[in-house]
Amino acid sequence: MVALGANEAVDRTTVRFEEATAPVDLVFDTVGGDVFVLSAGVVREGGRLVSVVEEPPASVSEKVEATYFVVEPSREQLVELARLVGDGTLHPTIDSVFPLTEARAAFERVMMPGKRGKVVLQVVRDKEAGRAAT
């Protein structure tokens, strides 16, 4: 897990993360709901809770500094990410690839527990190379 930037991994199917985690400086929430609310309990005083899923409810904002972060699309950033992947600097973890016609199945995979990495929708095929372009 260190390769993914984690010092410690908690198997949430066997341990409640809010009981297994010492106070932390930052929680970056990508799940929302109950997990978002419970995450407030593991943030140390002066720490921050950031969600890309939902606005922090009042119960969370009263306990910690909480922020809803909306990502805006940026062509320049996407080009830079593509360059980093292309030159081997960045190694994204891909869970699965679905053709656009199976978007429903891709969404269902995103929601499944145990998913590791990104679920990719294949939008076009590279005709010259005969391979998928994602």
Beta strands, then each sheet from edge to edge (+ up, - down):
strand 1: 24-29
strand 2: 43-51
strand 3: 65-68
strand 4: 94-99
strand 5: 118-122
strand 6: 124-126
strand 7: 131-133
sheet 1: 1+ 2+ 3+
sheet 2: 4+ 5+
sheet 3: 6+ 7-
end
